[in-house]
Amino acid sequence: MAQKKPIRLDGLVYSTNQQFFEDVDPPAATETLPKNEQKLRVLLDKKQRAGKVVTLISGFICAPDDLEALGKQLKTKCGTGGSVKEEQILIQGDYQTKIITWLKEWGYSLTK
């Protein structure tokens, strides 16, 4: 009887084989790009937020800790609340022009 070649299923949901994932490398930690190479976008958004305006900052390529630190710094500077979700910083309120100015002062020269 002919031997079957093992099939590798990348979308596997469940496996009882203990050695199935031994050859899979863990995801590499994201390195933070220098400030002058970060291409950031600052947008206003009010979709699914009960009509309230939120300033979104996206486009960061950095470690999660660095993103949290920048989010905290921006929230403190604006004097308002916000959060860091899905690689975006959300600041409550319309602070688009102020945030763009601050980011450029801090060295994020490619901010729009």
C-alpha positions in Angstrom: 0.0 0.0 0.0 1.3 3.4 -0.9 2.2 5.8 1.9 0.3 9.1 2.0 2.2 12.3 2.2 1.3 14.4 5.3 -1.0 17.3 4.6 -0.2 20.6 6.4 -3.4 22.5 7.1 -2.7 26.1 8.0 -6.3 26.8 8.9 -6.5 23.9 11.4 -8.9 24.6 14.2 -8.2 21.6 16.4 -5.7 18.8 16.6 -5.0 16.0 19.1 -1.5 15.5 17.8 0.9 16.9 20.4 3.8 17.4 17.9 1.7 19.2 15.3 2.9 22.7 16.2 6.5 22.0 17.3 7.9 23.2 14.0 5.9 26.4 13.9 7.9 29.5 14.8 6.4 32.0 17.2 5.5 35.4 15.7 8.4 37.8 15.8 8.0 40.9 18.1 7.4 44.0 16.1 10.3 46.5 16.3 9.5 50.2 16.6 10.5 52.2 13.6 12.2 55.6 14.2 9.9 58.5 14.6 10.9 60.2 11.3 9.9 57.0 9.4 6.4 56.5 10.9 3.6 57.3 8.5 0.8 58.4 10.8 -2.8 59.3 9.9 -4.9 61.5 12.1 -8.6 61.3 11.3 -11.9 62.3 12.9 -14.5 59.6 13.2 -18.0 59.3 14.6 -19.3 56.1 13.1 -21.0 53.8 15.7 -20.1 56.2 18.5 -23.6 57.7 19.1 -22.7 60.8 17.2 -19.7 61.7 19.3 -16.5 62.6 17.6 -13.3 60.6 18.2 -9.8 61.4 16.9 -8.1 58.3 15.5 -4.4 58.0 15.1 -3.3 55.0 13.0 -0.3 53.8 11.0 2.1 53.0 13.9 4.6 50.2 13.3 5.9 49.6 16.8 5.8 47.4 19.9 2.5 47.4 21.8 4.2 49.0 24.9 5.4 52.0 22.8 1.9 52.5 21.4 0.4 52.4 24.9 3.0 55.0 26.0 2.2 57.4 23.1 -1.5 57.0 23.7 -1.1 57.9 27.3 1.0 60.9 26.5 -1.6 62.2 24.0 -4.5 61.6 26.4 -2.6 63.6 29.0 -1.7 66.4 26.6 -5.3 66.7 25.4 -6.7 66.4 28.9 -9.3 63.8 27.8 -10.0 60.1 27.7 -9.3 57.6 25.1 -7.9 54.1 24.5 -5.6 52.0 22.4 -7.4 49.4 20.3 -6.5 47.4 17.2 -3.2 49.3 16.6 -5.0 52.6 16.8 -5.1 55.4 19.4 -8.6 56.8 20.0 -8.8 60.2 21.7 -12.3 61.4 22.7 -13.1 64.7 21.0 -11.9 66.8 18.1 -8.2 67.3 18.6 -7.0 66.6 15.1 -5.0 69.8 14.4 -3.5 69.8 17.9 -2.4 66.2 17.7 -0.9 66.7 14.2 1.1 69.7 15.6 2.3 67.8 18.7 3.3 64.7 16.7 5.4 66.9 14.3 7.0 68.6 17.2 7.9 65.2 18.7 9.6 64.1 15.5 6.8 62.3 13.6 7.5 64.3 10.5 5.4 62.1 8.1 2.1 62.8 10.0 -1.0 63.8 7.9 
